[in-house]
Amino acid sequence: MRPLLLIFVVVPILEMWLLITVGREIGTLPTIGLVLLTAVVGLALLRRQGLSTVMRAQQKMQAGELPAREMVEGIFLAVGGALLLTPGFFTDALGFACLIPGLRQLLLGRILKHVVVIRPGFDPYGAPGQQHQRHGDRDVIEGDYSREKGHPNGKDKNDPGQSG
C-alpha cells in the first residue's frame, strides 16, 4: 500500500510544488517551455537508446544468447519514456535516470544482482545436469509417464475414451 501511496499522492504533490516554485522563479511560459523541452530531449534520447538496445538484443539472439539484460533495459527505457512524457521535473529526473546509459547501467546492476535465471538442466539446489526446480516450498522433478493397458490405474476396454 505504501508504494502506491507514494506514487499516486506524494509524487503529484511534489511535482506541483516544483512546478509552482520554478514558475515563480523563472515565469510561467519559460517553465512550460522547459517542461516541453525535457519531453522533446527525452524522446530523442529514448529513440537513440531504444535503437541501440534493439541492435544489441538482435546481435545476442543471432549469437544464440538470451538478451536478458537488453530486455530489462527495454523495460527501463519504456518506463523512462513514460516518465518523461509526464509533465513535471521530478518525473523528468527519474525518466532521464532510466535513459542515460551510465545511470541505467548502475540501476540495472543493482537490480540484476537480485535476479536469478534458472536455465534448463541447472539445479541451484543439487548436482548440475539434474532436471530439478524449486517452486516455493515444493520440489518439482521433470519426467515422463505412461499408463499401461491392464494396469489398475491404466485405461481398459471399459474406458469410454478407449476404442476396443
C-alpha positions as CSV (number, residue, x, y, z in Angstrom):
1,M,0.0,0.0,0.0
2,R,2.8,2.5,0.8
3,P,4.5,2.4,-2.7
4,L,1.1,3.1,-4.2
5,L,0.6,6.0,-1.8
6,L,4.0,7.4,-2.7
7,I,3.3,7.1,-6.4
8,F,-0.3,8.4,-6.6
9,V,-0.2,11.0,-3.8
10,V,3.2,12.2,-2.9
11,V,4.7,12.4,-6.4
12,P,2.0,14.6,-7.9
13,I,2.2,16.9,-4.8
14,L,5.9,17.1,-5.2
15,E,5.5,17.8,-9.0
16,M,3.0,20.6,-8.3
17,W,5.3,22.2,-5.7
18,L,8.3,22.0,-8.1
19,L,6.3,23.5,-11.0
20,I,5.0,26.3,-8.8
21,T,8.4,27.1,-7.4
22,V,10.2,27.1,-10.7
23,G,7.3,29.1,-12.3
24,R,7.6,31.7,-9.6
25,E,11.4,32.0,-10.2
26,I,11.5,32.0,-14.0
27,G,8.0,32.7,-15.1
28,T,5.1,30.7,-16.4
29,L,6.0,30.5,-20.1
30,P,9.6,29.6,-19.5
31,T,8.5,26.8,-17.1
32,I,6.1,25.4,-19.7
33,G,8.9,25.7,-22.3
34,L,11.3,23.8,-20.0
35,V,8.7,21.0,-19.4
36,L,8.2,20.7,-23.2
37,L,12.0,20.8,-23.8
38,T,12.7,18.0,-21.4
39,A,9.9,15.9,-23.2
40,V,11.5,16.5,-26.6
41,V,15.0,15.8,-25.5
42,G,13.9,12.8,-23.6
43,L,12.0,11.3,-26.6
44,A,15.1,11.9,-28.8
45,L,17.3,10.1,-26.2
46,L,14.7,7.3,-25.9
47,R,14.7,6.8,-29.6
48,R,18.5,6.6,-29.7
49,Q,18.9,4.3,-26.7
50,G,16.0,2.2,-27.8
51,L,17.5,1.5,-31.2
52,S,20.9,0.7,-29.6
53,T,19.3,-1.7,-27.2
54,V,17.3,-3.4,-30.0
55,M,20.5,-3.8,-32.1
56,R,22.4,-5.4,-29.1
57,A,19.4,-7.7,-28.5
58,Q,19.4,-8.8,-32.1
59,Q,23.1,-9.5,-32.1
60,K,22.8,-11.6,-29.0
61,M,19.9,-13.6,-30.4
62,Q,21.9,-14.2,-33.6
63,A,24.7,-15.5,-31.5
64,G,22.3,-17.9,-29.8
65,E,22.3,-16.0,-26.5
66,L,19.4,-14.8,-24.4
67,P,19.2,-11.0,-24.4
68,A,18.1,-10.8,-20.8
69,R,19.9,-7.6,-20.0
70,E,18.6,-5.9,-23.1
71,M,15.0,-7.0,-22.2
72,V,15.4,-5.4,-18.8
73,E,16.9,-2.3,-20.4
74,G,13.9,-2.1,-22.7
75,I,11.6,-2.1,-19.7
76,F,13.7,0.7,-18.2
77,L,13.5,2.7,-21.4
78,A,9.7,2.3,-21.6
79,V,9.3,3.5,-18.0
80,G,11.8,6.3,-18.6
81,G,9.9,7.4,-21.7
82,A,6.6,7.4,-19.9
83,L,8.1,9.4,-17.0
84,L,9.5,12.0,-19.5
85,L,6.1,12.4,-21.1
86,T,4.5,13.1,-17.7
87,P,4.7,16.8,-17.0
88,G,7.0,17.7,-14.1
89,F,10.6,18.0,-13.1
90,F,10.8,15.1,-10.6
91,T,9.4,12.6,-13.1
92,D,11.7,14.0,-15.8
93,A,14.7,13.4,-13.5
94,L,13.6,9.8,-12.9
95,G,13.0,9.4,-16.6
96,F,16.4,10.7,-17.6
97,A,17.9,8.3,-15.0
98,C,16.3,5.5,-16.9
99,L,17.5,6.8,-20.2
100,I,21.1,7.9,-19.6
101,P,23.3,4.8,-20.2
102,G,25.6,5.2,-17.2
103,L,22.8,5.7,-14.7
104,R,20.7,3.0,-16.3
105,Q,23.7,0.5,-16.1
106,L,24.1,1.4,-12.4
107,L,20.4,0.8,-11.7
108,L,20.4,-2.4,-13.7
109,G,23.4,-3.7,-11.9
110,R,21.8,-3.2,-8.5
111,I,18.5,-4.8,-9.7
112,L,20.0,-7.7,-11.6
113,K,22.1,-8.7,-8.5
114,H,18.8,-9.9,-7.0
115,V,17.5,-11.8,-10.1
116,V,18.3,-15.5,-10.6
117,V,17.9,-17.0,-14.0
118,I,17.5,-20.8,-14.0
119,R,18.4,-22.5,-17.2
120,P,17.1,-26.0,-18.2
121,G,19.4,-28.6,-16.8
122,F,20.7,-26.3,-14.0
123,D,19.8,-27.0,-10.4
124,P,20.8,-24.4,-7.9
125,Y,19.8,-26.9,-5.1
126,G,21.6,-30.0,-6.3
127,A,24.0,-31.6,-8.7
128,P,24.5,-30.0,-12.1
129,G,22.6,-31.6,-15.0
130,Q,19.6,-32.8,-13.0
131,Q,16.1,-31.5,-14.1
132,H,15.1,-30.3,-10.7
133,Q,13.5,-27.0,-9.7
134,R,12.1,-25.5,-6.5
135,H,8.8,-23.7,-6.6
136,G,8.2,-22.1,-3.2
137,D,8.4,-24.9,-0.7
138,R,7.7,-27.7,-3.3
139,D,10.3,-29.7,-5.3
140,V,9.4,-30.2,-8.9
141,I,11.1,-33.0,-10.8
142,E,10.6,-33.2,-14.6
143,G,9.7,-36.6,-16.1
144,D,7.5,-38.6,-18.4
145,Y,4.9,-41.2,-17.6
146,S,2.6,-43.5,-19.4
147,R,-0.3,-45.7,-18.4
148,E,-0.1,-49.4,-19.2
149,K,-3.1,-51.3,-20.5
150,G,-4.5,-53.6,-17.9
151,H,-2.8,-51.7,-15.0
152,P,-5.3,-50.8,-12.3
153,N,-4.8,-47.1,-13.0
154,G,-4.4,-47.5,-16.7
155,K,-7.1,-47.5,-19.4
156,D,-9.0,-50.7,-20.2
157,K,-11.7,-51.7,-22.6
158,N,-14.5,-50.3,-20.3
159,D,-13.0,-46.8,-20.6
160,P,-15.1,-44.7,-23.0
161,G,-12.0,-43.0,-24.3
162,Q,-10.6,-46.3,-25.5
163,S,-11.6,-48.0,-28.7
164,G,-11.6,-51.7,-28.4
